[in-house]
């Protein structure tokens, strides 16, 4: 019955993510990059004063017939940017089964595979830790149905797989500590039962996302400290440290571009600069704690903190104590806090979208907080408080989903924009791009794919247009990027056309405005 309850929660959580997946109506610009960098053919480009047909654009976002399972190209393209390739290998594999198709579902299905793995590992982790059944249920429900877990499944990036890697790393470290007395003098079992699984997970985790290092190093330092200083076991401590180092070294040798990604390039430089800037620490930690409170707990983090504080004070006055400081729990907590703080120091600050960087640790934070509440309540002999707390957490969960609307990356606001483009698919569509950032045309992909072809213009080229199909049009749908010469470029287009005299605003989005010219 116990397992059935857990698996039922998993199944419901999966269905809820699929439900929100059906509502996803657009893409974050980084999601477009996921498709483009994984499935590209010739390479997306923006010509000046030339037409580009729909198929040319589509070929850069969907796998072309006969070009699937091309992992060498996937790895090469990622080496040009700032990401490791493992997630893109998985995503490219899914896309290769449906050549010629550009759909959100290839990305969502990829994430849901990782989500199922994460749920199973989180359950195994709680079983290993002997977390009370009520807290297992609450954790699985609160994390699996949490707006930020659903958001992680909606964002077609590597964070769902990073979550699975972090959970697996946590599980194998807990197993290492719990089985220490059984295998410490048996080197063969030490290697097979302890070290190799941790090395394998860390090799893959590094190749999913470099943020994995934050958790691995945090939990690794705590584990090495425990082995050496608490158990005076120099041999196994050195073996553990060397094994961890070898796994990362093998990952670097497999993917040499990772060194440049982490210590050079635009993201590596930005992250390093932020990490060593001690003056931004308070602001950044406050920002990410705020996201945790608002988007994970729907404002309930303060309630949890006060609840625990009151119970601890009550325990002090009654002379009752609780003990949750088992070494595996302490080490897991160090790993979770370490990841949260190190990520807070280095991640991009992009409003609510910054949740994605901390999503991989949210499940463990939820489990640890709920477990702490449970033991604090039991220490003062008020077990009924556990059920009151569970009801309160379910209320906060419903609030985050239904009232606050905290599920991110759905882009429902794109529905009317895509519908407008579909309604005007027979009109001339012109894209005026900023030559300093031509890649931002990606942001319009869903809309541009509604037309048979689009006409590209460099905004800073103010020569008169000569293309007769454009100049003789009775109506033009114009997508124009931010640029100092934007108005001059629009005036040039209008002056070049025989039947166009005015414009009307249609919609806007980040870096782009859509006008109807007639």
Buried (B, 14 or more C-beta within 10 A) or exposed (E): EEEEBBBEBBEBBBEBBBEBBEEBBBBBEBBBBBBBBBBBBEEBEBEBBEBBEBEBBBBBBBBBEEBBEBEEBBBEBBBEEBBBBBBBBBBBBBBBEBBEEBEBBBBBBBBBBBBBBBBBBBBBBBBBBEBBEBBBBBBBBBBBBBBBBBBBBBBBBBBBBBBBBBBBBBBBBBBBBBBBEEBBEEEEEBBEBBBBBBBEBBBBBBBBBBBBBBBBBBBBBBBBEBBBEEBEBEEBBEBBBEBBEBBBEBBBEBBEBBEEBBEEBEBBEBBBEBEEEEEBBEEBBEBBBEBBBBBBBBEBBEBBEEBBEEBBEBBEEEEEEBEBEBBBBBBBBBBBBBBBBBBBBBBEBEEBBBBBBBBBBBBBBBBBBBBBBBBBBBBBEBEEBBEEBBEBBBEBBEBBBEEBEBBBBBBEEBEEBBEBBEEBEEBBBBBBBBBEEBBBBBBBBBBBBBBEBBBBBBBBBEEEBEBEEBBEBEEBBBBBBBBEBBEEBBEBBBEBBEEBEEBEEBBEBEBBBBBBBB
